[in-house]
Amino acid sequence: MDTPPPLYFLALRLCVLALGDSPLALRVPALLSGIAAVAWTWRLGRFLPGVVPRLAAALLVACSSLH
């Protein structure tokens, strides 16, 4: 069973209130969470030696269909 994250519907409701119910507005929460996931992975990658592992980790998260 595929369940959305706990705050997804709250974020979706806030976007609908702020931007309307267009298809683009309904995708904003997913877009922002995807950008945040890549940025957070890059930030956590600072514990890895060098820039290449950081870039590889962020790229893997960006290309993953699971996030």
Residue, then its C-alpha position, 0 to 999 in steps of 0.5 A: m500500500d502506498t501512503p503519502p507522507p504525513l504532512y503531504f495533504l497539509a502542504l497540498r492544501l496550503c498550495v491550493l489556497a495560495l496558488g489555486d488548483s491548477p495541475l502545476a500548483l498541485r505539483v509544487p509540494a512534490l517539487l519542493s520536497g524533491i529539491a529539498a531531498v537533493a539539497w539535504t543529500w548534498r549537505l550530508g555528503r560533506f562528511l564524505p571525502g571530496v566533491v565527487p562522492r557528494l555529487a554522486a550521492a546527490l545525483l543518485v537521489a535526483c534520479s531515483s524514482l523512490h523519492 
